[in-house]
Amino acid sequence: MKSTCKFCWLISLVLAVALGLGVYKVVVVGSVAPYADGRVSVLLLPNERNKVLAEMRGLLESVQAVTEAAVAGDMAAIETTARAVGMAAAEAESPAMMSKLPLEFKTLGLATHKAFDDLADLAAGGAEPMAVIANLSQVMLNCTACHQGYRLGVVGENDE
Ligand code: HEC
């Protein structure tokens, strides 16, 4: 049954391409739209956007607390603060929301959480306060890079 098999191959090919495009959309592209000021909008549900923004405010609080602790020479406080926004904090993200984030956004976000774990290790390893500040300034290049490229929008806002 040569012709049936050709048909099977065709169906398989179509399915493979569809699957590939689906994976590409979910893993690489995400749910995005261009925005008037040149940044890319990541389009989320209102509650997802609120959750990410709350996490962001938490990151800013961590940066403030690490700076304050470094000035005071309190390395234990730096370790605790940085660890709280390390990779453990990233594990709570919902897969549904992760699928809406572009690959670069996910990469920068995870790199930032990982960098806070490294900062905690640095503080725990007896680093000097200035070395912590120097490391933090490098971590913050992730904040500024992501903020330069992206904003958070709500699904449907660009359809109006
Ligand atoms: C992976 C991308 C990414 C990284 C990394 C990132 N941010 Fe953000 N952040 C965003 C986006 C997107 C917004 C929303 C901006 C908008 O919609 O205009 C935001 C918003 C914020 C806000 C505003 C919150 C609010 O309630 O409006 C703060 C504060 C903030 N980020 C702090 C930080 C700090 C501090 C870091 C680094 C330690 C950081 N962010 C790292 C993407 C990121």
Backbone and ligand atoms as CSV (ligand in chain L), in Angstrom:
chain,resi,resn,atom,element,x,y,z
A,1,MET,N,N,0.853,-1.201,0.000
A,1,MET,CA,C,0.000,0.000,0.000
A,1,MET,C,C,0.883,1.244,0.000
A,2,LYS,N,N,1.507,1.469,-1.124
A,2,LYS,CA,C,2.464,2.570,-1.204
A,2,LYS,C,C,1.816,3.938,-0.978
A,3,SER,N,N,0.635,4.114,-1.619
A,3,SER,CA,C,0.006,5.431,-1.567
A,3,SER,C,C,-0.425,5.774,-0.131
A,4,THR,N,N,-0.928,4.769,0.626
A,4,THR,CA,C,-1.341,5.012,2.008
A,4,THR,C,C,-0.156,5.503,2.819
A,5,CYS,N,N,0.977,4.840,2.580
A,5,CYS,CA,C,2.149,5.215,3.339
A,5,CYS,C,C,2.604,6.634,3.027
A,6,LYS,N,N,2.520,6.974,1.758
A,6,LYS,CA,C,2.874,8.350,1.383
A,6,LYS,C,C,2.000,9.324,2.154
A,7,PHE,N,N,0.705,8.937,2.237
A,7,PHE,CA,C,-0.252,9.779,2.949
A,7,PHE,C,C,0.135,9.882,4.432
A,8,CYS,N,N,0.515,8.677,4.981
A,8,CYS,CA,C,0.942,8.667,6.393
A,8,CYS,C,C,2.127,9.603,6.601
A,9,TRP,N,N,3.066,9.516,5.700
A,9,TRP,CA,C,4.261,10.364,5.819
A,9,TRP,C,C,3.893,11.838,5.775
A,10,LEU,N,N,2.939,12.126,4.859
A,10,LEU,CA,C,2.514,13.518,4.714
A,10,LEU,C,C,1.883,14.011,6.019
A,11,ILE,N,N,0.988,13.167,6.575
A,11,ILE,CA,C,0.328,13.543,7.840
A,11,ILE,C,C,1.391,13.730,8.933
A,12,SER,N,N,2.340,12.784,8.997
A,12,SER,CA,C,3.386,12.868,10.023
A,12,SER,C,C,4.193,14.152,9.868
A,13,LEU,N,N,4.492,14.467,8.602
A,13,LEU,CA,C,5.286,15.671,8.333
A,13,LEU,C,C,4.518,16.915,8.788
A,14,VAL,N,N,3.225,16.963,8.421
A,14,VAL,CA,C,2.402,18.119,8.797
A,14,VAL,C,C,2.338,18.232,10.320
A,15,LEU,N,N,2.137,17.080,10.992
A,15,LEU,CA,C,2.051,17.094,12.450
A,15,LEU,C,C,3.381,17.523,13.072
A,16,ALA,N,N,4.485,17.008,12.499
A,16,ALA,CA,C,5.810,17.348,13.033
A,16,ALA,C,C,6.068,18.843,12.894
A,17,VAL,N,N,5.696,19.399,11.728
A,17,VAL,CA,C,5.900,20.841,11.506
A,17,VAL,C,C,5.029,21.637,12.480
A,18,ALA,N,N,3.758,21.189,12.637
A,18,ALA,CA,C,2.846,21.892,13.552
A,18,ALA,C,C,3.382,21.838,14.979
A,19,LEU,N,N,3.876,20.665,15.362
A,19,LEU,CA,C,4.424,20.496,16.708
A,19,LEU,C,C,5.653,21.394,16.888
A,20,GLY,N,N,6.497,21.378,15.847
A,20,GLY,CA,C,7.708,22.201,15.888
A,20,GLY,C,C,7.366,23.669,16.040
A,21,LEU,N,N,6.367,24.128,15.261
A,21,LEU,CA,C,5.963,25.532,15.338
A,21,LEU,C,C,5.378,25.841,16.716
A,22,GLY,N,N,4.598,24.880,17.248
A,22,GLY,CA,C,3.995,25.046,18.572
A,22,GLY,C,C,5.074,25.186,19.640
A,23,VAL,N,N,6.073,24.305,19.590
A,23,VAL,CA,C,7.173,24.333,20.561
A,23,VAL,C,C,7.936,25.652,20.413
A,24,TYR,N,N,8.192,26.042,19.142
A,24,TYR,CA,C,8.917,27.289,18.872
A,24,TYR,C,C,8.164,28.478,19.479
A,25,LYS,N,N,6.833,28.484,19.271
A,25,LYS,CA,C,6.007,29.585,19.791
A,25,LYS,C,C,6.080,29.633,21.320
A,26,VAL,N,N,5.949,28.464,21.963
A,26,VAL,CA,C,5.893,28.408,23.416
A,26,VAL,C,C,7.276,28.648,24.053
A,27,VAL,N,N,8.316,28.065,23.450
A,27,VAL,CA,C,9.646,28.150,24.067
A,27,VAL,C,C,10.377,29.438,23.691
A,28,VAL,N,N,10.288,29.828,22.412
A,28,VAL,CA,C,11.126,30.934,21.930
A,28,VAL,C,C,10.367,32.262,21.831
A,29,VAL,N,N,9.202,32.240,21.166
A,29,VAL,CA,C,8.530,33.513,20.855
A,29,VAL,C,C,7.747,34.048,22.053
A,30,GLY,N,N,6.924,33.202,22.668
A,30,GLY,CA,C,6.078,33.656,23.770
A,30,GLY,C,C,4.898,34.463,23.260
A,31,SER,N,N,4.210,35.148,24.188
A,31,SER,CA,C,3.048,35.947,23.832
A,31,SER,C,C,3.485,37.413,23.822
A,32,VAL,N,N,3.823,37.915,22.634
A,32,VAL,CA,C,4.426,39.248,22.553
A,32,VAL,C,C,3.801,40.101,21.456
A,33,ALA,N,N,3.994,41.411,21.573
A,33,ALA,CA,C,3.562,42.349,20.536
A,33,ALA,C,C,4.507,43.537,20.571
A,34,PRO,N,N,4.719,44.185,19.416
A,34,PRO,CA,C,5.575,45.377,19.439
A,34,PRO,C,C,4.887,46.503,20.214
A,35,TYR,N,N,5.669,47.392,20.816
A,35,TYR,CA,C,5.085,48.506,21.568
A,35,TYR,C,C,5.614,49.824,21.006
A,36,ALA,N,N,4.815,50.893,21.160
A,36,ALA,CA,C,5.104,52.178,20.528
A,36,ALA,C,C,6.475,52.743,20.885
A,37,ASP,N,N,6.978,52.514,22.097
A,37,ASP,CA,C,8.254,53.118,22.497
A,37,ASP,C,C,9.461,52.266,22.121
A,38,GLY,N,N,9.239,51.205,21.349
A,38,GLY,CA,C,10.359,50.399,20.871
A,38,GLY,C,C,10.594,49.134,21.683
A,39,ARG,N,N,9.998,49.074,22.897
A,39,ARG,CA,C,10.133,47.844,23.672
A,39,ARG,C,C,9.149,46.805,23.145
A,40,VAL,N,N,9.329,45.579,23.588
A,40,VAL,CA,C,8.407,44.503,23.231
A,40,VAL,C,C,7.445,44.315,24.402
A,41,SER,N,N,6.142,44.253,24.104
A,41,SER,CA,C,5.165,43.952,25.155
A,41,SER,C,C,5.080,42.457,25.347
A,42,VAL,N,N,5.206,42.008,26.588
A,42,VAL,CA,C,4.908,40.613,26.917
A,42,VAL,C,C,3.471,40.636,27.414
A,43,LEU,N,N,2.595,39.935,26.700
A,43,LEU,CA,C,1.170,40.010,27.013
A,43,LEU,C,C,0.746,38.901,27.970
A,44,LEU,N,N,0.301,39.303,29.138
A,44,LEU,CA,C,-0.092,38.354,30.187
A,44,LEU,C,C,-1.545,38.591,30.598
A,45,LEU,N,N,-2.071,37.710,31.441
A,45,LEU,CA,C,-3.370,37.963,32.064
A,45,LEU,C,C,-3.131,38.990,33.166
A,46,PRO,N,N,-4.159,39.777,33.534
A,46,PRO,CA,C,-3.965,40.812,34.550
A,46,PRO,C,C,-3.337,40.272,35.848
A,47,ASN,N,N,-3.794,39.078,36.307
A,47,ASN,CA,C,-3.233,38.556,37.573
A,47,ASN,C,C,-1.785,38.099,37.414
A,48,GLU,N,N,-1.439,37.612,36.203
A,48,GLU,CA,C,-0.042,37.212,35.958
A,48,GLU,C,C,0.859,38.449,35.962
A,49,ARG,N,N,0.357,39.522,35.319
A,49,ARG,CA,C,1.132,40.767,35.270
A,49,ARG,C,C,1.347,41.300,36.688
A,50,ASN,N,N,0.282,41.287,37.489
A,50,ASN,CA,C,0.405,41.765,38.876
A,50,ASN,C,C,1.425,40.954,39.654
A,51,LYS,N,N,1.438,39.632,39.401
A,51,LYS,CA,C,2.356,38.753,40.135
A,51,LYS,C,C,3.808,39.070,39.750
A,52,VAL,N,N,4.053,39.250,38.435
A,52,VAL,CA,C,5.424,39.560,38.004
A,52,VAL,C,C,5.858,40.914,38.564
A,53,LEU,N,N,4.941,41.906,38.517
A,53,LEU,CA,C,5.310,43.230,39.039
A,53,LEU,C,C,5.595,43.174,40.542
A,54,ALA,N,N,4.832,42.336,41.266
A,54,ALA,CA,C,5.083,42.189,42.709
A,54,ALA,C,C,6.467,41.564,42.925
A,55,GLU,N,N,6.801,40.575,42.076
A,55,GLU,CA,C,8.144,39.969,42.177
A,55,GLU,C,C,9.222,41.015,41.916
A,56,MET,N,N,8.945,41.887,40.949
A,56,MET,CA,C,9.907,42.948,40.605
A,56,MET,C,C,10.144,43.881,41.790
A,57,ARG,N,N,9.054,44.250,42.442
A,57,ARG,CA,C,9.200,45.139,43.610
A,57,ARG,C,C,9.987,44.423,44.698
A,58,GLY,N,N,9.798,43.103,44.775
A,58,GLY,CA,C,10.575,42.294,45.724
A,58,GLY,C,C,12.055,42.324,45.378
A,59,LEU,N,N,12.376,42.264,44.076
A,59,LEU,CA,C,13.782,42.314,43.644
A,59,LEU,C,C,14.415,43.649,44.039
A,60,LEU,N,N,13.644,44.742,43.839
A,60,LEU,CA,C,14.182,46.062,44.183
A,60,LEU,C,C,14.438,46.146,45.695
A,61,GLU,N,N,13.509,45.575,46.482
A,61,GLU,CA,C,13.708,45.556,47.940
A,61,GLU,C,C,14.968,44.765,48.298
A,62,SER,N,N,15.204,43.658,47.573
A,62,SER,CA,C,16.401,42.845,47.848
A,62,SER,C,C,17.671,43.633,47.550
A,63,VAL,N,N,17.656,44.343,46.411
A,63,VAL,CA,C,18.824,45.142,46.037
A,63,VAL,C,C,19.102,46.183,47.122
A,64,GLN,N,N,18.016,46.819,47.591
A,64,GLN,CA,C,18.172,47.825,48.658
A,64,GLN,C,C,18.753,47.172,49.916
A,65,ALA,N,N,18.198,46.014,50.291
A,65,ALA,CA,C,18.632,45.357,51.534
A,65,ALA,C,C,20.084,44.872,51.433
A,66,VAL,N,N,20.477,44.374,50.259
A,66,VAL,CA,C,21.864,43.908,50.085
A,66,VAL,C,C,22.820,45.098,50.205
A,67,THR,N,N,22.455,46.217,49.589
A,67,THR,CA,C,23.319,47.410,49.651
A,67,THR,C,C,23.479,47.878,51.093
A,68,GLU,N,N,22.338,47.946,51.802
A,68,GLU,CA,C,22.370,48.406,53.191
A,68,GLU,C,C,23.228,47.462,54.049
A,69,ALA,N,N,23.046,46.140,53.838
A,69,ALA,CA,C,23.798,45.166,54.631
A,69,ALA,C,C,25.291,45.223,54.296
A,70,ALA,N,N,25.609,45.490,53.022
A,70,ALA,CA,C,27.021,45.569,52.630
A,70,ALA,C,C,27.696,46.744,53.322
A,71,VAL,N,N,26.991,47.880,53.377
A,71,VAL,CA,C,27.546,49.063,54.051
A,71,VAL,C,C,27.775,48.765,55.534
A,72,ALA,N,N,26.851,47.985,56.124
A,72,ALA,CA,C,26.974,47.634,57.548
A,72,ALA,C,C,27.945,46.472,57.767
A,73,GLY,N,N,28.406,45.867,56.671
A,73,GLY,CA,C,29.317,44.727,56.789
A,73,GLY,C,C,28.628,43.474,57.324
A,74,ASP,N,N,27.306,43.406,57.178
A,74,ASP,CA,C,26.523,42.277,57.695
A,74,ASP,C,C,26.395,41.189,56.614
A,75,MET,N,N,27.407,40.320,56.513
A,75,MET,CA,C,27.445,39.335,55.436
A,75,MET,C,C,26.350,38.279,55.564
A,76,ALA,N,N,25.963,37.975,56.810
A,76,ALA,CA,C,24.906,36.980,57.022
A,76,ALA,C,C,23.576,37.489,56.460
A,77,ALA,N,N,23.314,38.789,56.666
A,77,ALA,CA,C,22.065,39.374,56.151
A,77,ALA,C,C,22.073,39.370,54.625
A,78,ILE,N,N,23.245,39.616,54.040
A,78,ILE,CA,C,23.340,39.596,52.574
A,78,ILE,C,C,23.007,38.197,52.064
A,79,GLU,N,N,23.573,37.188,52.723
A,79,GLU,CA,C,23.323,35.818,52.273
A,79,GLU,C,C,21.829,35.483,52.329
A,80,THR,N,N,21.188,35.800,53.451
A,80,THR,CA,C,19.756,35.485,53.614
A,80,THR,C,C,18.914,36.216,52.570
A,81,THR,N,N,19.190,37.514,52.400
A,81,THR,CA,C,18.401,38.322,51.469
A,81,THR,C,C,18.561,37.821,50.042
A,82,ALA,N,N,19.805,37.579,49.637
A,82,ALA,CA,C,20.060,37.165,48.258
A,82,ALA,C,C,19.503,35.761,47.998
A,83,ARG,N,N,19.635,34.875,48.978
A,83,ARG,CA,C,19.150,33.504,48.811
A,83,ARG,C,C,17.638,33.487,48.596
A,84,ALA,N,N,16.929,34.408,49.269
A,84,ALA,CA,C,15.462,34.445,49.175
A,84,ALA,C,C,14.977,34.745,47.760
A,85,VAL,N,N,15.806,35.403,46.942
A,85,VAL,CA,C,15.405,35.673,45.551
A,85,VAL,C,C,16.269,34.859,44.572
A,86,GLY,N,N,16.845,33.775,45.076
A,86,GLY,CA,C,17.640,32.873,44.236
A,86,GLY,C,C,16.756,31.935,43.421
A,87,MET,N,N,17.340,30.867,42.931
A,87,MET,CA,C,16.618,29.936,42.063
A,87,MET,C,C,15.366,29.355,42.730
A,88,ALA,N,N,15.398,29.199,44.055
A,88,ALA,CA,C,14.234,28.642,44.766
A,88,ALA,C,C,12.998,29.494,44.497
A,89,ALA,N,N,13.193,30.824,44.379
A,89,ALA,CA,C,12.067,31.723,44.142
A,89,ALA,C,C,11.504,31.554,42.730
A,90,ALA,N,N,12.340,31.074,41.801
A,90,ALA,CA,C,11.896,30.935,40.411
A,90,ALA,C,C,11.073,29.678,40.197
A,91,GLU,N,N,11.176,28.724,41.113
A,91,GLU,CA,C,10.482,27.446,40.912
A,91,GLU,C,C,8.975,27.552,41.027
A,92,ALA,N,N,8.494,28.635,41.637
A,92,ALA,CA,C,7.050,28.785,41.833
A,92,ALA,C,C,6.324,29.293,40.588
A,93,GLU,N,N,7.058,29.621,39.519
A,93,GLU,CA,C,6.420,30.175,38.317
A,93,GLU,C,C,5.505,29.140,37.671
A,94,SER,N,N,4.319,29.581,37.224
A,94,SER,CA,C,3.397,28.630,36.592
A,94,SER,C,C,3.844,28.366,35.155
A,95,PRO,N,N,3.729,27.093,34.702
A,95,PRO,CA,C,4.111,26.756,33.326
A,95,PRO,C,C,3.308,27.564,32.300
A,96,ALA,N,N,2.034,27.849,32.625
A,96,ALA,CA,C,1.188,28.606,31.687
A,96,ALA,C,C,1.784,29.992,31.454
A,97,MET,N,N,2.271,30.615,32.528
A,97,MET,CA,C,2.847,31.941,32.357
A,97,MET,C,C,4.216,31.876,31.690
A,98,MET,N,N,4.995,30.883,32.083
A,98,MET,CA,C,6.329,30.728,31.478
A,98,MET,C,C,6.220,30.613,29.958
A,99,SER,N,N,5.158,29.940,29.485
A,99,SER,CA,C,5.010,29.728,28.039
A,99,SER,C,C,4.740,31.043,27.303
A,100,LYS,N,N,4.360,32.086,28.044
A,100,LYS,CA,C,4.091,33.382,27.402
A,100,LYS,C,C,5.333,34.265,27.351
A,101,LEU,N,N,6.372,33.870,28.083
A,101,LEU,CA,C,7.580,34.693,28.120
A,101,LEU,C,C,8.522,34.322,26.985
A,102,PRO,N,N,9.059,35.315,26.260
A,102,PRO,CA,C,10.037,34.992,25.206
A,102,PRO,C,C,11.292,34.366,25.813
A,103,LEU,N,N,12.023,33.600,25.005
A,103,LEU,CA,C,13.199,32.883,25.503
A,103,LEU,C,C,14.206,33.821,26.173
A,104,GLU,N,N,14.464,34.983,25.545
A,104,GLU,CA,C,15.453,35.906,26.106
A,104,GLU,C,C,15.024,36.402,27.490
A,105,PHE,N,N,13.708,36.630,27.630
A,105,PHE,CA,C,13.144,37.094,28.902
A,105,PHE,C,C,13.337,36.024,29.975
A,106,LYS,N,N,13.002,34.757,29.608
A,106,LYS,CA,C,13.169,33.656,30.566
A,106,LYS,C,C,14.642,33.497,30.951
A,107,THR,N,N,15.516,33.590,29.927
A,107,THR,CA,C,16.949,33.405,30.175
A,107,THR,C,C,17.475,34.478,31.121
A,108,LEU,N,N,17.097,35.741,30.853
A,108,LEU,CA,C,17.552,36.847,31.702
A,108,LEU,C,C,16.981,36.726,33.115
A,109,GLY,N,N,15.719,36.304,33.189
A,109,GLY,CA,C,15.058,36.160,34.489
A,109,GLY,C,C,15.731,35.071,35.321
A,110,LEU,N,N,15.963,33.907,34.695
A,110,LEU,CA,C,16.593,32.805,35.429
A,110,LEU,C,C,18.038,33.151,35.789
A,111,ALA,N,N,18.741,33.823,34.865
A,111,ALA,CA,C,20.128,34.218,35.136
A,111,ALA,C,C,20.178,35.148,36.352
A,112,THR,N,N,19.142,35.980,36.495
A,112,THR,CA,C,19.099,36.918,37.619
A,112,THR,C,C,18.912,36.158,38.938
A,113,HIS,N,N,17.978,35.197,38.940
A,113,HIS,CA,C,17.776,34.384,40.155
A,113,HIS,C,C,19.065,33.624,40.504
A,114,LYS,N,N,19.700,33.038,39.474
A,114,LYS,CA,C,20.939,32.274,39.695
A,114,LYS,C,C,22.027,33.210,40.264
A,115,ALA,N,N,22.069,34.435,39.719
A,115,ALA,CA,C,23.090,35.394,40.151
A,115,ALA,C,C,22.912,35.757,41.626
A,116,PHE,N,N,21.663,35.785,42.105
A,116,PHE,CA,C,21.445,36.080,43.526
A,116,PHE,C,C,21.934,34.925,44.397
A,117,ASP,N,N,21.787,33.675,43.905
A,117,ASP,CA,C,22.360,32.533,44.640
A,117,ASP,C,C,23.883,32.673,44.707
A,118,ASP,N,N,24.488,33.055,43.575
A,118,ASP,CA,C,25.951,33.233,43.546
A,118,ASP,C,C,26.379,34.338,44.517
A,119,LEU,N,N,25.541,35.395,44.576
A,119,LEU,CA,C,25.833,36.508,45.497
A,119,LEU,C,C,25.764,36.014,46.948
A,120,ALA,N,N,24.766,35.174,47.239
A,120,ALA,CA,C,24.631,34.601,48.586
A,120,ALA,C,C,25.869,33.758,48.912
A,121,ASP,N,N,26.329,32.954,47.924
A,121,ASP,CA,C,27.532,32.125,48.138
A,121,ASP,C,C,28.750,33.000,48.390
A,122,LEU,N,N,28.829,34.099,47.638
A,122,LEU,CA,C,29.959,35.020,47.775
A,122,LEU,C,C,30.006,35.586,49.201
A,123,ALA,N,N,28.823,36.027,49.678
A,123,ALA,CA,C,28.750,36.599,51.031
A,123,ALA,C,C,29.083,35.532,52.079
A,124,ALA,N,N,28.577,34.308,51.845
A,124,ALA,CA,C,28.814,33.219,52.806
A,124,ALA,C,C,30.292,32.809,52.812
A,125,GLY,N,N,30.958,33.027,51.661
A,125,GLY,CA,C,32.351,32.610,51.515
A,125,GLY,C,C,33.357,33.613,52.058
A,126,GLY,N,N,32.856,34.624,52.757
A,126,GLY,CA,C,33.755,35.573,53.415
A,126,GLY,C,C,34.263,36.692,52.517
A,127,ALA,N,N,33.489,37.049,51.489
A,127,ALA,CA,C,33.911,38.142,50.601
A,127,ALA,C,C,33.859,39.482,51.338
A,128,GLU,N,N,34.626,40.434,50.825
A,128,GLU,CA,C,34.586,41.790,51.356
A,128,GLU,C,C,33.298,42.466,50.877
A,129,PRO,N,N,32.739,43.392,51.695
A,129,PRO,CA,C,31.517,44.096,51.279
A,129,PRO,C,C,31.626,44.730,49.887
A,130,MET,N,N,32.796,45.328,49.563
A,130,MET,CA,C,32.919,45.977,48.240
A,130,MET,C,C,32.840,44.959,47.102
A,131,ALA,N,N,33.289,43.732,47.372
A,131,ALA,CA,C,33.197,42.689,46.347
A,131,ALA,C,C,31.730,42.322,46.107
A,132,VAL,N,N,30.935,42.376,47.186
A,132,VAL,CA,C,29.496,42.109,47.054
A,132,VAL,C,C,28.836,43.210,46.225
A,133,ILE,N,N,29.201,44.470,46.528
A,133,ILE,CA,C,28.632,45.596,45.773
A,133,ILE,C,C,29.023,45.479,44.293
A,134,ALA,N,N,30.275,45.117,44.035
A,134,ALA,CA,C,30.734,44.978,42.642
A,134,ALA,C,C,29.940,43.883,41.943
A,135,ASN,N,N,29.707,42.784,42.650
A,135,ASN,CA,C,28.933,41.685,42.078
A,135,ASN,C,C,27.486,42.118,41.831
A,136,LEU,N,N,26.920,42.843,42.804
A,136,LEU,CA,C,25.533,43.302,42.666
A,136,LEU,C,C,25.378,44.215,41.451
A,137,SER,N,N,26.371,45.054,41.212
A,137,SER,CA,C,26.267,45.973,40.069
A,137,SER,C,C,26.257,45.175,38.759
A,138,GLN,N,N,26.960,44.036,38.746
A,138,GLN,CA,C,26.926,43.173,37.557
A,138,GLN,C,C,25.562,42.490,37.431
A,139,VAL,N,N,25.023,42.029,38.557
A,139,VAL,CA,C,23.693,41.393,38.545
A,139,VAL,C,C,22.669,42.378,37.985
A,140,MET,N,N,22.813,43.645,38.384
A,140,MET,CA,C,21.827,44.654,37.979
A,140,MET,C,C,21.878,44.978,36.487
A,141,LEU,N,N,22.942,44.537,35.804
A,141,LEU,CA,C,22.955,44.693,34.342
A,141,LEU,C,C,21.840,43.842,33.722
A,142,ASN,N,N,21.460,42.748,34.409
A,142,ASN,CA,C,20.314,41.951,33.946
A,142,ASN,C,C,19.022,42.745,34.069
A,143,CYS,N,N,18.870,43.463,35.207
A,143,CYS,CA,C,17.668,44.282,35.415
A,143,CYS,C,C,17.564,45.303,34.277
A,144,THR,N,N,18.646,46.041,34.060
A,144,THR,CA,C,18.576,47.138,33.086
A,144,THR,C,C,18.419,46.608,31.659
A,145,ALA,N,N,19.076,45.476,31.347
A,145,ALA,CA,C,18.946,44.914,29.990
A,145,ALA,C,C,17.504,44.518,29.728
A,146,CYS,N,N,16.877,43.853,30.684
A,146,CYS,CA,C,15.508,43.401,30.468
A,146,CYS,C,C,14.542,44.588,30.406
A,147,HIS,N,N,14.724,45.554,31.294
A,147,HIS,CA,C,13.834,46.722,31.302
A,147,HIS,C,C,13.942,47.522,30.005
A,148,GLN,N,N,15.140,47.505,29.418
A,148,GLN,CA,C,15.325,48.233,28.164
A,148,GLN,C,C,14.528,47.586,27.020
A,149,GLY,N,N,14.395,46.274,27.073
A,149,GLY,CA,C,13.781,45.557,25.950
A,149,GLY,C,C,12.305,45.239,26.094
A,150,TYR,N,N,11.822,45.162,27.328
A,150,TYR,CA,C,10.460,44.644,27.518
A,150,TYR,C,C,9.600,45.485,28.437
A,151,ARG,N,N,8.288,45.393,28.198
A,151,ARG,CA,C,7.307,45.899,29.159
A,151,ARG,C,C,6.272,44.791,29.331
A,152,LEU,N,N,5.418,44.935,30.333
A,152,LEU,CA,C,4.369,43.942,30.538
A,152,LEU,C,C,3.034,44.532,30.120
A,153,GLY,N,N,2.363,43.864,29.207
A,153,GLY,CA,C,1.041,44.298,28.782
A,153,GLY,C,C,0.019,43.256,29.184
A,154,VAL,N,N,-1.237,43.579,28.900
A,154,VAL,CA,C,-2.317,42.642,29.203
A,154,VAL,C,C,-2.910,42.168,27.882
A,155,VAL,N,N,-3.191,40.877,27.806
A,155,VAL,CA,C,-3.734,40.287,26.579
A,155,VAL,C,C,-4.935,41.088,26.107
A,156,GLY,N,N,-4.960,41.437,24.828
A,156,GLY,CA,C,-6.109,42.144,24.280
A,156,GLY,C,C,-5.900,43.643,24.172
A,157,GLU,N,N,-4.917,44.194,24.900
A,157,GLU,CA,C,-4.735,45.649,24.916
A,157,GLU,C,C,-4.374,46.204,23.540
A,158,ASN,N,N,-3.665,45.390,22.730
A,158,ASN,CA,C,-3.234,45.872,21.424
A,158,ASN,C,C,-4.261,45.611,20.326
A,159,ASP,N,N,-5.355,44.922,20.678
A,159,ASP,CA,C,-6.362,44.591,19.671
A,159,ASP,C,C,-7.403,45.701,19.550
A,160,GLU,N,N,-7.357,46.641,20.490
A,160,GLU,CA,C,-8.428,47.642,20.508
A,160,GLU,C,C,-8.290,48.629,19.368
L,1,HEC,C1,C,13.637,39.171,32.564
L,1,HEC,C2,C,13.296,40.548,32.581
L,1,HEC,C3,C,13.479,41.373,33.805
L,1,HEC,C4,C,14.496,41.309,34.730
L,1,HEC,C5,C,15.721,40.418,34.729
L,1,HEC,C6,C,14.186,42.305,35.724
L,1,HEC,N1,N,13.030,42.950,35.416
L,1,HEC,FE1,FE,12.101,44.346,36.543
L,1,HEC,N2,N,10.602,44.499,35.182
L,1,HEC,C7,C,10.564,43.808,33.988
L,1,HEC,C8,C,9.415,44.249,33.225
L,1,HEC,C9,C,9.019,43.743,31.849
L,1,HEC,C10,C,8.763,45.219,34.003
L,1,HEC,C11,C,7.501,46.008,33.628
L,1,HEC,C12,C,7.905,47.263,32.894
L,1,HEC,C13,C,6.730,47.934,32.195
L,1,HEC,O1,O,5.673,47.289,32.013
L,1,HEC,O2,O,6.890,49.111,31.781
L,1,HEC,C14,C,9.532,45.352,35.232
L,1,HEC,C15,C,9.219,46.193,36.274
L,1,HEC,C16,C,9.982,46.392,37.393
L,1,HEC,C17,C,9.635,47.266,38.489
L,1,HEC,C18,C,8.362,48.079,38.608
L,1,HEC,C19,C,7.342,47.262,39.402
L,1,HEC,C20,C,5.949,47.871,39.425
L,1,HEC,O3,O,5.214,47.615,40.395
L,1,HEC,O4,O,5.576,48.598,38.487
L,1,HEC,C21,C,10.673,47.205,39.379
L,1,HEC,C22,C,10.778,47.955,40.698
L,1,HEC,C23,C,11.656,46.275,38.850
L,1,HEC,N3,N,11.199,45.795,37.645
L,1,HEC,C24,C,12.848,45.958,39.471
L,1,HEC,C25,C,13.768,45.042,38.977
L,1,HEC,C26,C,15.062,44.788,39.584
L,1,HEC,C27,C,15.614,45.495,40.789
L,1,HEC,C28,C,15.648,43.827,38.830
L,1,HEC,C29,C,16.988,43.168,38.987
L,1,HEC,C30,C,17.423,42.733,40.260
L,1,HEC,C31,C,14.723,43.493,37.760
L,1,HEC,N4,N,13.604,44.254,37.886
L,1,HEC,C32,C,14.990,42.544,36.822
L,1,HEC,C33,C,11.436,42.839,33.563
L,1,HEC,C34,C,12.565,42.424,34.241
